[in-house]
Amino acid sequence: MTAAAGSVRDRLPAGCVPAARHWIGGTWVGARSGRSFETVNPTTGESLHAVAAGDAGDVDDAVAAASAAAGGWWEMDALERGRTLRRAAELIRANAARFGVLDTLEAGRPIRDTAERSANGAAALFDFYAGLTDKLRGFTQPMGPGYSAVTELEPYGVVGAIAPWNYPLSNAATKIAPAIACGNAIVLKPSELASLSTLLLADLLHEAGVPAGVVNVVTGIGAEAGAPLVEHAGVGKVSFTGSTATGRRIGEACGRLIRSVTLELGGKSANIVFPDADLRTAAKGAAFTVFNNSGQTCSAGTRLLVHRSVAAEFLDLVRAEVATLAIGDPMLPATRLGPVVSAQQLHRIERAVERGVAAGARAERPAVASWQPVRGGYFHAPVLLHDVDPASEVAQQEIFGPVLCVFSFESDDQALALANGTEYGLAASIWTRSLARYERARREIEAGLIWVNCPHALHPGTPVAAQKSSGLGSEYGMEAAGQYMKQKSTVSTWTDWTSGFEG
């Protein structure tokens, strides 16, 4: 193992986020309780930055600020709301390097990804939803002479959102951009493991012209800050991305409260390689989808299904791709895989692999180009699990680490049955040159997003509507905007109305 160069605190962008502060009502405020905790740099295991430990009182303050701001924001000229979101997009791009350092230091994702790709992706979301602000139209329904039926779209008012740690800036933008484009105000609780880029984003949105109180960020532990946000009487809509187990609890709470909820949850996505596929390209895709961000991606193709006739050749190609990966300090431009996010997550991954082997799987740790974990960091090398029982825990449950379960199949029927053989339905990838296979697979695979020969290609306008235990509702696209608005229908007449009791 290598030692980290320099003090970790010296690597934070100067003055980017004050210590132990929420962003509420357009200003930095400390927790009511005065409590805070330290986030940890997963590369070194060292403390990184003090974060405010929010609780129900802080949520009260944030919801109050959001409620006060929501009406004026919705009444603003829709074109001006759009211009504000476009200014926000430009500020995100201009601050890409700052965002990159924060996300790399807090979440361990390589700087080559965070410094450009994350910021550009977040900015694209604000650009896309900026174009929708003046197009959120209702409709009329013909009812015959003398009657009018008008359906209008209205914001919920205050959205309560909870985002995970794996792509901090992207996750925050996915929640904030459609919510505020539709005229809502938002209170967002980021993961306690990675809050800093979300706080910086809120500050920059204010600089772009988003009025005080429209965007609020309360940091803290889920049970202390997230749960009160979900339950708060002033919240009209909840949006959550995270584990299926937590999503079920939030869904139950929203059901009890009769509250609109969007849930993007876990995945155990299939990556199907048919025998007619371009094997070299498919191998690049197989390595990228499962090992990118050290496997901490909900839509990762963690189950590789490869036709038996090409399995040996294909796995050799996958090994060759893994052999090009440099693993180590994510602040170095050459690094492709950094650490996983926490010591707890590292332990979960190690235990999952152990349970898989105990259930009969064979673990292979393929050679990599460079293995230089930093002393004290939470690093896990790529693992291929062979001879996996499709019914075993390791094949059925999300691991969220750089672990690929390998299966072979002999027929298209068997491949599709394996692909659909979990409770999850978030995403899937298929590799084929056959139009007939493509048509059948996209019809029969039970997933909200299917990639064909292009894993993880995505546009802000493409809706992702998870199926099965992977969630409810849509993220991205105009469909996500629909998740943040409610409908109101008005039926009227100015003629003499006749009672149904008459005649």
N, C-alpha and C positions, 0 to 999 in steps of 0.2 A: 504494500500500500504506500501511496505517496502522501505527503503532508500538504495542506492547503497553503498557498502563498499569501502572506499578508494577513492582516486582521479582517475577519469577515465583515465587521461593521464598516470598515473603510471602503468596502465595495458597494455600499448603498449609495444611490444618487443623492447628492447633497440637497438637503431641505425638501425632499420630495413628499414625504408624509410625516407629520409630527407624531411623536410617541403618544400612545395611549389615548387616542382621540377617535370618537365617532365623527361622521359628517351628518349633521342634522340642521335643517333650516338654513342651509347655505353657509354654515360655519363649522369650525372644529370645536367639539365639546367633549369633555371628559365624561366617563361613566358616572352616573349619579352616586354609585357606591364608592367611587374612587378606586375601584379594583382594576387591575390589569394583569396580563400574563405575557410571557415571551413566546414569540414564534421561533421556530428552529430552522436553521439552514440544513436540509437533509444531506447536503454534500459533506458536511463536517460534523454534524450533530451539535453544533454550537448555537447558543442563543443569537437571535438575529435582531429582533425589534420588539418593543413593548406595544401591545395592542389592548385597547379598552375592553374590559370584560362586561359586556352589556347584560341587562336583565329586563324584567317586565317594565320597570320604570323608564328605562331608556327607550324601549319600544313605544311606550305611551307618548313620550316626547316626539319621537320620529313620526308616529301616526298623526299626532296633532299637527305637526308642521306640514305633513303631506296633505291632510284634509284642508288646511287653510290655503294651500297653494293650488289644489287640483282644479277648483272652479275657474279661476282666472286663466290657467294654462289651457283648459278646454275652450274657453271663450276667445282666446287669442286667434287672430286670423290664421287659418290652417297653412297658408303659404309661409307665414312668418315662422310657424313651428317647424316647417320643413327646412327653411333657411337656417334655423338654429341647429337642427340636427346635422346639416351639412357642415356648418362651422365646427361642430363637435368632431365630425369625421376628420377634418383637416388637422385639428389639434391632436387627435390620436396619432395620426401619421407623423406629425412633427415631433411627437414625444415617444416615438417607437423605441428608441434606445433606452429610455428610462423605464418604460413598461417592461422591456425585455429583461433588464437586470433584476427588477423586482420579482418577476415570475420565475426566473431562473434561480435566484437565491432562495425563494420561499418554497417553490414546488419542485425544483430540481430538473426542470425541462431544459434541454440544451439551448444555449444562447443563439445558436444558428437558427433555431426555430422561433424563439420568443421575440428576438429583436426586430424581426421583419414580418414573419408570417402571422404571428398572433395579432400584432397591431394592424396589419393590413386587413386581416379577416374581421376584426372588430370594427374598423372604420367602414368596411363594406356593408356591414349590417346597418350602421347609422345612415349611410348613403341610400341604401335600399328603402328603409322605412321613411326617410325624408321624402321620398317620392310618393308615398301613400297618404300623407297627411291631408291633402286636399281632394282625395279620391275615396274617402270613407263615406260612401253614399248609402242611403236607404233605398226604399222602393215603394211603389204604389201598386195596389191590386184593384183592377176593375171590379165594381160591384153592381153596376147598373145605374140608370139615371137617378140623380139626386143623392147618391151616396159616394163617399170617398173613404178609402182605406190606405193609410200611410204608415209605413214602418220606418222608424228612425234607429240609427245606431248611436249609443251613448257610452261613454267610458264608465267603468266601475267606480271610479273615484280614486281609491287607494288600493294599490296592488302590494301584497306582501310576497316577497320572493326570497328563495333560499338557493344558493349556488354552491357547487362543489369545488374541490381544490385542484383538479387535474389540469384544467386549462383556465386559470383564474380570470384573465382579462376577457377571453372569448366567452366564458360562461356568464360573466357580468353583462357584457354587451348583448348577449342573446336574450337576457331578461329585460334590460332597461330599454333598449331601442324600440321594440314594438310597443311596450307598455306606454312610454311617454309619447310616441308618435300618435297613439290613439287618444291622447288627451288625459291619460291618467297621471297621477303622481305615484311614486314607488318608494317603498322601504325595503331595502335589500340587505339580507344577512349573508355575507360570504362565509366560506369555511373558516373555522378558527385556525386551520393550518396555512391558509394563504389568503390574506385580507388586503395586502398593501396595494396591489395594482387596482383593486376595486375602489379603494379610497382615493387614489390618484385620479382615477377615471371620474369620480363624482366631482372632484375639485375642478377638473378640466371642463366638464360639462357646464358647470357654473360659469367658468370663464368664457365659454362659448355663447352664453346668454340664456341658458336654462334657468328659469327663475328659482330663487331660494325656496326650498321645501319640495320642489318637484322630484328631486332625487335625494334620497337619504340613505346612509349606510350605517347600520348598527352592527358592530363586531361582537363576537362572543361565542360561547359554547352553545351547541344546539338546544340542549335541554333548558338552558337559562335564557337564551335570547330567541332562538328559532321557534320553540313551542309557544311562547307568548305572542309572537307575531302571527302564527297560524290561527290562534284562538282569539285574536283581538277583535272586538266588536266593530272597530272602525275600518277594518279591512274588508273590501268587497270581493277580492279575487286573490287566490293563492297560486303561485307557480313554484314548483320544486324540481330540482334535478339532483339525483343522488341514488342511494341504494334502494332496492325494491322493498327491503324490510322497513326502512324509514318511510318510504313512500306510502306503504300500506297504512301506517299509523296516521300520516297526514291525510290520506284519503278518507280514513274513518272519521277523523275530526271534522273534515269539511262536509262529509255526509251528514254528520250529526248537526252541524251548523247550517246545513243547506247552503253551502258556499261553493261557488265555481272554483274548480281546481284543475291545473294542468300538471301532469307528472311525467317527467322523463327519467326512467329508472334503469335497472341493470340490463345487461345483455350477455349472451353467450353465442355470438354470431358464428354462423357457418361460412367457411371459405371453400367453395367447391371447385375442384380442378377436374374438368372433363378430359377425356383422352385426346380430343382434337384441339386442345388449348395451345396457345403459344407458351410453351413451358418456361422458357427463360424469363419472359415478362411476368408470367404468373408467379414464378419463384421470387422475383423482386417484390411483387405485391404481397406475397405471403409473409415475407420477412418484415416488410414495412408495417403491415396492418397489425401485427401482434407485438412487435418489439418497439415501434415508435412510442416515445414517451414512456419507455420501460414498461409497456403493456398496460398503462393506466388510462385506457380509453374505453368508454362503455360500448362503442360500436366495433371494437377490435375483432378481427376474425380469429378468435382463439381456438376454434375447432376447424382443423384442416381436413377436408374430405377429398381424397385424391384417388382416381381410378387405379385399380390394382395393376393394370398393364403398364402404367407409367410411374408408379409410386416410387420405385427405387431410383430411377433417373431423376425424378422431380425432387426427392429429398436430398440428393446430392447437390442439386442446384440451389436448394434452400440453404444447405450448409455453406456453399460457396458465397452466398449473399451474407450470411452471418459472419463469415470470415473477413468481411470488409469493415466490420463495425468496430469503432473505437469506443471503449467504455471508460469513463472517468469523470474528471471535473467538468461539469456542464458549462462553466464559463469559458472553456477553451473552444475555439471555433471548430477544431477537428473532431470534437466529441459528438458521437451519435446517440449514445445512451448515457443518461446520468443516473442518479440514485432514484429509488422510490421515495415517496413523500415523507415517511416517518418510520421510526423503529417498530411501531405497532404494525404498520403495513408490511414491512419486511418480514416480521414474524408470521403474519398471516400467509404470505406467499410460501415461506419455507414449510409451514405446517401443511399447506395444501399439497405441495409436492410430496411430502412425506406420506400423507394419507393416500395420494394417488399410487405411490409405489407399494404401499401396504395392501392396496386393493388389486394389485397385479400388474400395474403399469411399469414400464421400463423407462428410466430417466436418462436422457442423453444431454450432455452439456457441450455443444459444439464449440470448436475453436473460434476465437474472435481475433481481429487484427491487433487489438491492444486492450489489456485488462489492467487498468491503473486506478482502482478505487482510492478515494481519499480517506486517510485514517479518520475513523470516527463516523464516516458516512454510512448511508443505508443502501448499499449496492447489492444488486442481485443479477447474476449472469443469465443469459438466455438459456431456456430449458426446452427440449423436445420430449414429450411424453408419448411413448409408443405402446401398442397393445392395450389401449385404454378401453375399458368396458363402457359402452355408451350409457349404461344406467348408473355408473358410479358417480360419486359426488364430484370428482374432479372434472367429469364430462358434463355435468348438469349445472354446476354453480359457478358464478363469476369469481375468478381469482384476482383479477385486477393487478396483474404483474406479467413479466416477460416469460410466460409459460404457454407453449403451444401443444394442444392435444391432437394427435395424429390418428386418423382413421382411413381405412381404404374401403372402396366399394366396387361392385362388379356390374351394377346396372343403374340406369337413371332412376328407376323406382326406388332402389335402395338409397341412393344419394339423397333424394328428396325426403325420404322418410327419416334419414339421419338428421338432415338439416332442420326438420320440424320437430325433432324429438326432444325438445326442452320446453320449459315453461316460458322462455323468453321469445320476444319477437321484435327486437329493435332493428337489426340490420342483417344483411347477408351479402356475400360476394360470390359471383360465378365467373368462371373462365371457360370460354368456348368460342369457336368460330362458326357454330351451327345456329342458324336463325331459328330452327325448330326447337332446339334445346333452350335457347334464350326465351322463346315464347312460352314454352311449358314451365320453365323454372320461375319466371316472373309471375305467372298465374298462380302457381301452387305453393311457392315459398311463403310462409307465414311471417312476414317481417314488414315493418313500415318503410324501410329503405333498402333497395337492392342495387348493388353496383355490379355492372357487367364489364369486365376487363379494365376497370378503373377504380380501385378501392379508395375511398375517402375523398373522391372528387365531389364537391358540393358548392352550390350557389346559394346566396341568401334568399333567393326567391323560390327555392325548392322546399316544399313542406316535408317535415319528418314527423309522421304520426305513428308512434310505436304501437305494437300489437301485443296481445297476451299480457304477461306480467311485466312487460317493459314500459308500460305507461298508459296515460290517457291524454288525449288532446294532441295538438300540433306545436312544433317549434319550427321557426323559419317560414318564409313565404307570406303571402296574403292571409293564408289560413291561420298563422300565428297571430296576426292582427285581429282576426275574428275572435281569438281566445280572450282578448283584452277589451272586448266591447259587449254590451248587452243590447237587446232589442226591445223597442217599445212600439207597439202598434196602436194607432188611433183610428177608429171607425166613426164617421160623422155624417150627418145629413142636415141640410138647412130647409128641407121640405117638411110637410106634415108627416110625422111618424105614426104608424098604426100599430097598436098593441096586438100581440098574438092572441089575446083573449077575445078580440073583436072579430066579427064576421063568422 
